[in-house]
Amino acid sequence: MRLIFSLIAIIFLCCKAPKSNKTIANEEYEIVNKVLNTVRSKQFILYDEIYNYNVDFAIVGVYKGWYNKHLTGKITPMASEDIEWILNQDDIEYISNKIKSDTIKTRWDRKQIKNPNLIYASDRPDLVESTDLPRPPRVELSKPYLNENRTKAIIIRIIGGNGYLMLAKKVGDDWELCGEIEYMFS
């Protein structure tokens, strides 16, 4: 009897694990799709493979710097007017530790991306390397980094040479964008 119960428990746990991983991936792609919908272009090139470079600087340095200025009442011209400063010190520390331990290259799953305006860079290297104008803007995204209880997220979106920290929060079962901070420009 114990053997049967143990087998049922093992089967149940094995079936349950992939669903939770799928839920995590679905949440992350919901955020990615929301961010891609903010690209205001009829067509754009998405780098479908990218290393998450300099992400920790953007979160720890840029977010904290602008947030501290906001707290002291200073104007934060690099932040969108509707920004919600959703990350607290614990969130920043948790996300920073996740970023430092993340060495995996991001490779976007095309089945999960829901934007008809994009062209994948790997499909059209001729457009990526082209100097002919006009050409579609190039977009890079870091993967979304979520806080410990998975209710707040930050993701980097780079269009051309302009980098933005995009903030998102979970409202009910959906993710909503709640502001952006420009942090890099060429």
Backbone as CSV, one residue per row, in Angstrom:
resi,resn,N_x,N_y,N_z,CA_x,CA_y,CA_z,C_x,C_y,C_z
1,MET,0.819,-1.194,0.000,0.000,0.000,0.000,0.868,1.267,0.000
2,ARG,1.920,1.245,0.838,2.827,2.388,0.863,3.503,2.567,-0.485
3,LEU,3.853,1.483,-1.114,4.509,1.532,-2.415,3.603,2.190,-3.453
4,ILE,2.340,1.835,-3.465,1.387,2.417,-4.404,1.228,3.910,-4.134
5,PHE,1.097,4.274,-2.868,0.963,5.677,-2.496,2.209,6.462,-2.911
6,SER,3.397,5.894,-2.679,4.654,6.550,-3.053,4.738,6.747,-4.559
7,LEU,4.356,5.732,-5.335,4.387,5.846,-6.796,3.428,6.932,-7.285
8,ILE,2.248,6.979,-6.712,1.271,8.007,-7.095,1.812,9.392,-6.760
9,ALA,2.428,9.537,-5.593,2.991,10.833,-5.198,4.105,11.255,-6.139
10,ILE,4.977,10.314,-6.514,6.083,10.628,-7.420,5.554,11.030,-8.789
11,ILE,4.586,10.292,-9.300,3.999,10.613,-10.599,3.342,11.989,-10.552
12,PHE,2.626,12.269,-9.488,1.966,13.563,-9.341,2.986,14.696,-9.315
13,LEU,4.077,14.533,-8.557,5.096,15.568,-8.467,5.823,15.759,-9.792
14,CYS,6.084,14.671,-10.492,6.750,14.787,-11.798,5.869,15.500,-12.810
15,CYS,4.602,15.256,-12.771,3.681,15.924,-13.696,3.491,17.379,-13.312
16,LYS,3.585,17.680,-12.045,3.356,19.030,-11.562,4.511,19.971,-11.885
17,ALA,5.760,19.506,-11.841,6.931,20.358,-12.022,6.950,21.091,-13.361
18,PRO,6.742,20.428,-14.486,6.789,21.167,-15.746,5.738,22.264,-15.849
19,LYS,4.584,22.076,-15.230,3.554,23.109,-15.293,4.017,24.387,-14.610
20,SER,4.704,24.255,-13.453,5.154,25.465,-12.779,6.233,26.161,-13.591
21,ASN,7.128,25.399,-14.232,8.126,26.016,-15.101,7.463,26.692,-16.285
22,LYS,6.425,26.068,-16.837,5.723,26.668,-17.958,5.043,27.966,-17.517
23,THR,4.507,27.989,-16.322,3.874,29.190,-15.800,4.896,30.313,-15.684
24,ILE,6.085,29.992,-15.197,7.140,30.991,-15.077,7.487,31.544,-16.461
25,ALA,7.673,30.655,-17.424,7.996,31.098,-18.782,6.858,31.935,-19.366
26,ASN,5.618,31.531,-19.134,4.477,32.305,-19.641,4.452,33.699,-19.050
27,GLU,4.730,33.815,-17.746,4.771,35.132,-17.116,5.848,35.996,-17.750
28,GLU,7.024,35.415,-17.944,8.120,36.174,-18.526,7.788,36.624,-19.945
29,TYR,7.184,35.751,-20.728,6.831,36.136,-22.095,5.679,37.129,-22.124
30,GLU,4.814,37.112,-21.138,3.770,38.133,-21.077,4.419,39.508,-20.911
31,ILE,5.443,39.586,-20.070,6.164,40.848,-19.877,6.889,41.237,-21.159
32,VAL,7.583,40.283,-21.772,8.313,40.543,-23.015,7.369,41.088,-24.088
33,ASN,6.230,40.468,-24.237,5.271,40.917,-25.253,4.733,42.309,-24.952
34,LYS,4.503,42.616,-23.690,4.059,43.967,-23.327,5.125,44.996,-23.708
35,VAL,6.389,44.661,-23.427,7.480,45.583,-23.753,7.624,45.732,-25.267
36,LEU,7.522,44.644,-25.999,7.623,44.735,-27.462,6.491,45.564,-28.053
37,ASN,5.342,45.577,-27.410,4.216,46.388,-27.897,4.461,47.878,-27.713
38,THR,5.485,48.252,-26.937,5.796,49.672,-26.761,6.716,50.199,-27.857
39,VAL,7.220,49.305,-28.708,8.075,49.738,-29.814,7.166,50.350,-30.873
40,ARG,7.334,51.639,-31.084,6.454,52.365,-32.003,7.076,52.429,-33.390
41,SER,6.986,51.331,-34.082,7.527,51.258,-35.424,6.715,50.239,-36.206
42,LYS,6.517,50.520,-37.479,5.760,49.584,-38.302,6.487,48.258,-38.424
43,GLN,7.803,48.321,-38.338,8.614,47.120,-38.448,9.895,47.346,-37.653
44,PHE,10.389,46.299,-36.958,11.647,46.420,-36.242,12.347,45.072,-36.212
45,ILE,13.661,45.141,-35.993,14.488,43.943,-35.948,14.697,43.569,-34.485
46,LEU,14.358,42.345,-34.114,14.574,41.857,-32.752,15.760,40.903,-32.754
47,TYR,16.728,41.216,-31.928,17.828,40.282,-31.734,17.279,39.101,-30.940
48,ASP,17.188,37.942,-31.587,16.554,36.798,-30.936,17.513,36.002,-30.073
49,GLU,18.787,36.331,-30.111,19.762,35.772,-29.180,20.593,36.927,-28.662
50,ILE,20.736,36.992,-27.341,21.460,38.114,-26.766,22.032,37.720,-25.417
51,TYR,23.225,38.219,-25.135,23.784,38.077,-23.789,23.262,39.234,-22.959
52,ASN,22.982,38.985,-21.714,22.478,40.040,-20.830,23.658,40.822,-20.262
53,TYR,24.183,41.736,-21.060,25.356,42.492,-20.665,24.964,43.723,-19.866
54,ASN,25.746,44.012,-18.868,25.621,45.252,-18.102,24.241,45.456,-17.476
55,VAL,23.513,44.379,-17.266,22.169,44.491,-16.713,22.223,44.894,-15.242
56,ASP,23.194,44.351,-14.498,23.274,44.673,-13.074,23.547,46.155,-12.859
57,PHE,24.416,46.749,-13.671,24.670,48.186,-13.558,23.383,48.968,-13.766
58,ALA,22.613,48.564,-14.758,21.387,49.294,-15.069,20.412,49.240,-13.904
59,ILE,20.299,48.087,-13.281,19.329,47.969,-12.197,19.849,48.580,-10.915
60,VAL,21.044,48.176,-10.498,21.559,48.658,-9.224,21.962,50.128,-9.326
61,GLY,22.716,50.471,-10.352,23.203,51.837,-10.476,22.144,52.819,-10.906
62,VAL,21.512,52.542,-12.012,20.578,53.506,-12.600,19.280,53.598,-11.794
63,TYR,18.629,52.470,-11.556,17.353,52.520,-10.853,17.518,53.164,-9.478
64,LYS,18.494,52.686,-8.708,18.690,53.234,-7.361,19.045,54.711,-7.409
65,GLY,19.890,55.093,-8.379,20.278,56.498,-8.484,19.096,57.413,-8.750
66,TRP,18.280,57.048,-9.743,17.117,57.880,-10.062,16.065,57.808,-8.962
67,TYR,15.908,56.648,-8.343,14.939,56.502,-7.256,15.330,57.389,-6.072
68,ASN,16.608,57.401,-5.735,17.067,58.253,-4.636,16.832,59.725,-4.943
69,LYS,17.040,60.132,-6.187,16.749,61.524,-6.567,15.253,61.801,-6.433
70,HIS,14.437,60.835,-6.838,12.986,60.979,-6.712,12.592,61.160,-5.240
71,LEU,13.200,60.373,-4.355,12.868,60.455,-2.930,13.220,61.811,-2.331
72,THR,14.272,62.439,-2.841,14.667,63.742,-2.312,13.918,64.888,-2.986
73,GLY,12.999,64.556,-3.893,12.191,65.579,-4.533,12.824,66.185,-5.767
74,LYS,13.959,65.655,-6.186,14.601,66.185,-7.384,13.875,65.676,-8.617
75,ILE,13.928,66.455,-9.654,13.293,66.076,-10.917,14.060,64.908,-11.526
76,THR,13.327,63.955,-12.043,13.945,62.795,-12.689,13.556,62.807,-14.164
77,PRO,14.257,63.624,-14.967,13.854,63.785,-16.363,14.023,62.524,-17.197
78,MET,14.819,61.581,-16.751,15.032,60.370,-17.527,13.933,59.338,-17.285
79,ALA,13.066,59.598,-16.334,11.977,58.664,-16.025,10.683,59.157,-16.664
80,SER,9.860,58.206,-17.102,8.576,58.588,-17.678,7.712,59.247,-16.606
81,GLU,6.831,60.119,-17.045,6.000,60.867,-16.104,5.089,59.967,-15.277
82,ASP,4.674,58.843,-15.853,3.740,57.955,-15.171,4.426,56.842,-14.377
83,ILE,5.716,56.979,-14.128,6.467,55.896,-13.489,5.989,55.633,-12.062
84,GLU,5.933,54.371,-11.726,5.707,53.937,-10.350,7.015,53.328,-9.884
85,TRP,7.566,53.837,-8.810,8.835,53.334,-8.287,8.522,52.085,-7.472
86,ILE,8.389,50.964,-8.151,7.847,49.749,-7.533,8.870,48.914,-6.779
87,LEU,10.151,49.054,-7.094,11.155,48.194,-6.465,11.662,48.806,-5.166
88,ASN,11.653,48.003,-4.106,12.250,48.454,-2.857,13.655,47.857,-2.737
89,GLN,14.343,48.159,-1.659,15.728,47.703,-1.497,15.832,46.178,-1.549
90,ASP,14.896,45.465,-0.932,14.924,43.995,-0.960,14.750,43.473,-2.383
91,ASP,13.849,44.084,-3.140,13.639,43.680,-4.538,14.917,43.884,-5.353
92,ILE,15.541,45.042,-5.176,16.749,45.365,-5.932,17.862,44.380,-5.592
93,GLU,18.024,44.090,-4.325,19.071,43.157,-3.908,18.808,41.754,-4.457
94,TYR,17.567,41.301,-4.379,17.219,39.971,-4.891,17.458,39.886,-6.398
95,ILE,16.982,40.875,-7.130,17.146,40.884,-8.582,18.625,40.982,-8.951
96,SER,19.363,41.806,-8.242,20.795,41.944,-8.505,21.512,40.606,-8.330
97,ASN,21.180,39.873,-7.289,21.794,38.558,-7.074,21.415,37.579,-8.177
98,LYS,20.174,37.640,-8.651,19.749,36.774,-9.763,20.553,37.099,-11.023
99,ILE,20.750,38.373,-11.286,21.491,38.780,-12.473,22.943,38.315,-12.392
100,LYS,23.561,38.484,-11.230,24.969,38.091,-11.072,25.166,36.594,-11.269
101,SER,24.169,35.801,-10.933,24.308,34.349,-11.093,23.835,33.872,-12.470
102,ASP,23.312,34.771,-13.277,22.777,34.411,-14.591,23.829,34.610,-15.665
103,THR,24.300,33.519,-16.227,25.296,33.603,-17.295,24.756,33.010,-18.591
104,ILE,23.487,32.741,-18.617,22.885,32.069,-19.763,22.503,33.093,-20.830
105,LYS,22.800,32.756,-22.049,22.416,33.590,-23.189,20.900,33.494,-23.358
106,THR,20.249,34.615,-23.598,18.810,34.617,-23.832,18.553,34.250,-25.289
107,ARG,17.720,33.279,-25.485,17.308,32.877,-26.834,15.778,32.859,-26.802
108,TRP,15.172,33.801,-27.501,13.726,33.945,-27.454,13.036,32.809,-28.189
109,ASP,11.974,32.308,-27.588,11.144,31.266,-28.184,10.137,31.948,-29.110
110,ARG,10.274,31.724,-30.388,9.433,32.415,-31.377,7.954,32.112,-31.210
111,LYS,7.631,30.954,-30.689,6.220,30.600,-30.491,5.576,31.455,-29.404
112,GLN,6.394,32.009,-28.521,5.875,32.793,-27.397,5.806,34.302,-27.701
113,ILE,6.526,34.751,-28.730,6.545,36.178,-29.073,5.324,36.491,-29.934
114,LYS,4.585,37.499,-29.521,3.324,37.839,-30.194,3.363,39.265,-30.731
115,ASN,4.203,39.501,-31.739,4.248,40.830,-32.330,4.453,40.699,-33.836
116,PRO,3.466,41.112,-34.619,3.566,40.938,-36.077,4.552,41.894,-36.741
117,ASN,5.033,42.909,-36.026,5.894,43.914,-36.635,7.380,43.570,-36.601
118,LEU,7.739,42.474,-35.977,9.163,42.217,-35.820,9.729,41.291,-36.884
119,ILE,11.010,41.483,-37.115,11.813,40.632,-37.988,12.913,40.092,-37.088
120,TYR,13.143,38.807,-37.102,14.201,38.237,-36.274,15.556,38.505,-36.921
121,ALA,16.490,38.986,-36.133,17.822,39.321,-36.640,18.507,38.114,-37.269
122,SER,18.307,36.942,-36.699,18.963,35.754,-37.252,18.405,35.375,-38.623
123,ASP,17.174,35.796,-38.917,16.590,35.538,-40.241,17.065,36.529,-41.292
124,ARG,17.426,37.725,-40.853,17.786,38.785,-41.804,19.083,39.497,-41.406
125,PRO,20.208,38.778,-41.400,21.478,39.449,-41.057,21.821,40.576,-42.033
126,ASP,21.292,40.498,-43.253,21.535,41.568,-44.223,20.953,42.897,-43.728
127,LEU,19.792,42.863,-43.091,19.199,44.086,-42.548,19.956,44.584,-41.325
128,VAL,20.424,43.644,-40.493,21.160,44.026,-39.286,22.434,44.774,-39.661
129,GLU,23.130,44.294,-40.665,24.407,44.882,-41.072,24.258,46.033,-42.056
130,SER,23.094,46.230,-42.590,22.882,47.239,-43.623,23.104,48.659,-43.097
131,THR,23.682,49.481,-43.935,23.820,50.903,-43.621,22.862,51.745,-44.450
132,ASP,22.075,51.064,-45.291,21.090,51.763,-46.114,19.984,52.336,-45.236
133,LEU,19.580,53.536,-45.568,18.493,54.168,-44.827,17.305,54.328,-45.736
134,PRO,16.112,54.295,-45.284,15.751,53.951,-43.909,15.810,52.439,-43.701
135,ARG,16.064,52.053,-42.473,16.040,50.637,-42.122,15.265,50.501,-40.820
136,PRO,14.726,49.346,-40.575,13.966,49.169,-39.330,14.874,49.305,-38.107
137,PRO,14.368,49.866,-37.026,15.183,49.973,-35.815,15.510,48.584,-35.255
138,ARG,16.637,48.509,-34.578,17.080,47.258,-33.956,16.704,47.277,-32.481
139,VAL,16.116,46.189,-32.025,15.643,46.102,-30.645,16.324,44.927,-29.951
140,GLU,16.813,45.189,-28.752,17.365,44.141,-27.900,16.604,44.163,-26.583
141,LEU,16.378,42.994,-26.024,15.716,42.883,-24.724,16.518,41.973,-23.817
142,SER,16.661,42.386,-22.572,17.164,41.440,-21.588,15.981,40.558,-21.211
143,LYS,16.229,39.482,-20.545,15.083,38.742,-20.056,14.514,39.497,-18.861
144,PRO,13.260,39.269,-18.529,12.692,39.950,-17.360,13.268,39.362,-16.073
145,TYR,13.594,40.224,-15.140,14.048,39.777,-13.820,12.967,40.141,-12.821
146,LEU,12.485,39.138,-12.110,11.374,39.307,-11.188,11.861,39.307,-9.750
147,ASN,11.110,40.002,-8.892,11.444,39.999,-7.476,11.099,38.632,-6.882
148,GLU,11.392,38.457,-5.616,11.267,37.136,-4.988,9.845,36.595,-5.005
149,ASN,8.853,37.421,-4.768,7.474,36.912,-4.766,6.793,37.038,-6.130
150,ARG,7.576,37.379,-7.153,7.149,37.373,-8.556,5.960,38.306,-8.818
151,THR,6.015,39.491,-8.212,4.956,40.480,-8.415,5.462,41.755,-9.087
152,LYS,6.779,41.893,-9.203,7.388,43.067,-9.826,8.511,42.578,-10.731
153,ALA,8.728,43.308,-11.812,9.771,42.898,-12.750,10.439,44.108,-13.372
154,ILE,11.643,43.868,-13.841,12.383,44.880,-14.581,13.007,44.192,-15.789
155,ILE,13.000,44.884,-16.902,13.548,44.350,-18.138,14.184,45.517,-18.882
156,ILE,15.265,45.249,-19.588,15.925,46.301,-20.354,15.511,46.181,-21.810
157,ARG,15.128,47.308,-22.386,14.814,47.387,-23.811,15.767,48.403,-24.425
158,ILE,16.481,47.969,-25.468,17.392,48.863,-26.172,16.897,48.994,-27.605
159,ILE,16.685,50.233,-28.023,16.292,50.517,-29.402,17.371,51.415,-29.976
160,GLY,18.060,50.901,-31.005,19.202,51.644,-31.523,20.226,51.765,-30.412
161,GLY,20.572,52.961,-30.016,21.505,53.155,-28.907,20.839,53.611,-27.635
162,ASN,19.506,53.656,-27.608,18.790,54.133,-26.420,18.342,52.963,-25.568
163,GLY,18.773,52.974,-24.301,18.404,51.909,-23.376,17.379,52.393,-22.371
164,TYR,16.446,51.526,-22.055,15.381,51.857,-21.116,15.202,50.720,-20.116
165,LEU,15.065,51.073,-18.852,14.630,50.111,-17.845,13.119,50.148,-17.870
166,MET,12.505,49.041,-18.163,11.046,48.965,-18.209,10.591,48.260,-16.933
167,LEU,9.647,48.864,-16.236,9.142,48.309,-14.990,7.765,47.714,-15.215
168,ALA,7.512,46.586,-14.561,6.204,45.930,-14.676,5.793,45.406,-13.310
169,LYS,4.489,45.376,-13.099,3.966,44.805,-11.860,2.790,43.905,-12.194
170,LYS,2.562,42.953,-11.325,1.459,42.032,-11.525,0.213,42.621,-10.876
171,VAL,-0.848,42.687,-11.659,-2.132,43.179,-11.177,-3.134,42.056,-11.440
172,GLY,-3.557,41.407,-10.386,-4.399,40.225,-10.552,-3.577,39.121,-11.194
173,ASP,-4.040,38.620,-12.325,-3.297,37.588,-13.049,-2.508,38.148,-14.227
174,ASP,-2.577,39.455,-14.449,-1.934,40.058,-15.612,-0.754,40.937,-15.205
175,TRP,0.148,41.133,-16.152,1.270,42.037,-15.962,0.968,43.358,-16.655
176,GLU,1.314,44.455,-15.971,1.137,45.786,-16.533,2.448,46.535,-16.456
177,LEU,2.760,47.285,-17.501,3.929,48.145,-17.461,3.603,49.358,-16.601
178,CYS,4.591,49.789,-15.822,4.315,50.916,-14.919,5.434,51.951,-14.945
179,GLY,6.070,52.086,-16.090,7.043,53.155,-16.252,8.330,52.688,-16.892
180,GLU,9.114,53.677,-17.295,10.407,53.390,-17.905,11.395,54.471,-17.512
181,ILE,12.667,54.086,-17.499,13.738,55.020,-17.191,14.775,54.904,-18.309
182,GLU,15.039,56.006,-18.974,16.073,55.986,-20.003,17.422,56.023,-19.294
183,TYR,18.328,55.137,-19.686,19.602,55.102,-18.994,20.806,55.089,-19.920
184,MET,20.611,54.941,-21.205,21.759,54.839,-22.098,21.363,55.442,-23.433
185,PHE,22.266,56.223,-23.976,22.026,56.744,-25.314,23.357,56.960,-26.000
186,SER,23.336,56.784,-27.321,24.589,56.928,-28.068,24.562,58.171,-28.920
